[in-house]
């Protein structure tokens, strides 16, 4: 049972909407992958009060119908929303992410949740190393 002080919301401030910023993150090539989800990320200095922002990407070429793309995005947002509290971002950093669905078939809830948990575990390791190495990713 989760603690009462844990917030599982997905507010507007957590959404990454700038197409220029999304293109910059994806072209940066820093990524964590756990099939069927690939997470591109960029770690930077604090610019706003939000410590992490995310965009969900689903290929129109793989899912021609909008209802299928919307379902996959809903599952990705759900996996992000339920697992993002496991990631502790240091006060001086902000992380922007783009979650891209790389599978070819409609996923089930459990596979996306497992991928999301694995991605956040890997990102936590990267953030811990980033704090000790002082490298700019």
N, C-alpha and C positions, 0 to 999 in steps of 0.2 A: 504494500500500500504506500503510495507517495506521501511525502510530508505535506503539511498544509501550506507551507511557505513557498513551495515550488510552483512556478507559473508555467502552464503549458499552452499559453496563448501564442498566436502568430500575428502580432500587431503590424500595422502599416510600416513602422520604422524598420522592421526586420526585412522588408522586401526590397530587393535590388531591381530597379526599373530602368536605369539608364543603359541604353543600347551601346553607347560608347564604352562605358565601364565594363559591361558584360563582354564585349569584344576584346577589351584589354586583358581581362582575366583569362579568357579562353586562349588567347594568343600567347599568354605568359607560359603556358605549358606546365605549370606546377599542378600536379594532379594526384589524386588518390583514387584507386579504382577497386571496386568489389562488385562483380557482376550481379545484377544488371545495371548498376549505377556507377557513374564516374563523376567525381567531384573535383572541379578546377577551383583553385583557391589563390588568394593573394593576401599576404600578411603585410600590414602597414601600420603607420602611426595613427594615433587617435585623431579623428577629425570631427566626429560627432559623439553624442552620448551613447549611441548604439554600438555594442561591441562586435556584433556580427550581423551581416546582411546576406541574403541568399536569393538566387533566381533559379527557376526550374525550367529546363530545356528538354523538349521532346520533339523529335524529328517528324516533320510533315511527310517526308519521303517514306518513313517506316509505318506511320499511322495516318492513313489518308483521311479517315473520318475524325471530325473534331471531337465527337463524344469520346472516342478512344484516347485521343491526346489529353483531353480534360480529365479523364479517369486516371491516367498515369500521373499527371501533374498533382491531382488530389492525393494519390498514394505517396508521392514524393514529399509533398508538404506535410502530410501526416507523419511520415518517418522522421522528417526534420524536426517537427514540432515536439514530438515525444522524446527525442533523443538529444536535443540541443542543450538541455540542462546538464548533461554529463560532461560537456566541454567547458573547462574553466579557462577563460581568456585573461591573460594578465592585464592590469590596469592601463599600461602604456601601449597596448596593441589593439588593432581592429582587424578582423578577418572577413573578407568578402568571398563568397562562394557561388559557384554555378553548378548545380546538380544536373547532370545530363543522363537521360535514360538511354542505355546502349543496347538493350535487348530488342528482339524482333517480334516477340509475342506479348500479349497483354499479361502483366505480372499478377501474381497473387499478393495479398497483403503481407504474408509472412516473409516472402523472399525480399521484398522491399524493406521491411523492418530490419531484417538481419543485415542487409547491405548498409543501411543507415547507421546501425549500431557499430558495425565494423569500421565504417568511414570515420565516425567520431572518435573511436578508439585510436585509430591511426593519426588523426589530426591532433589529438591530445599529446601523443608522443612527439609529433613534429613541433608543436608549440613548446613543449618542455625542452626540447633540444634547441629551439630557436632562442629561448631565454638564456641558455647556458653558453651557446656559441656566439650570440650577438651578430649573427649573419642576417643580411637583408634578403628575404626570399623574393 
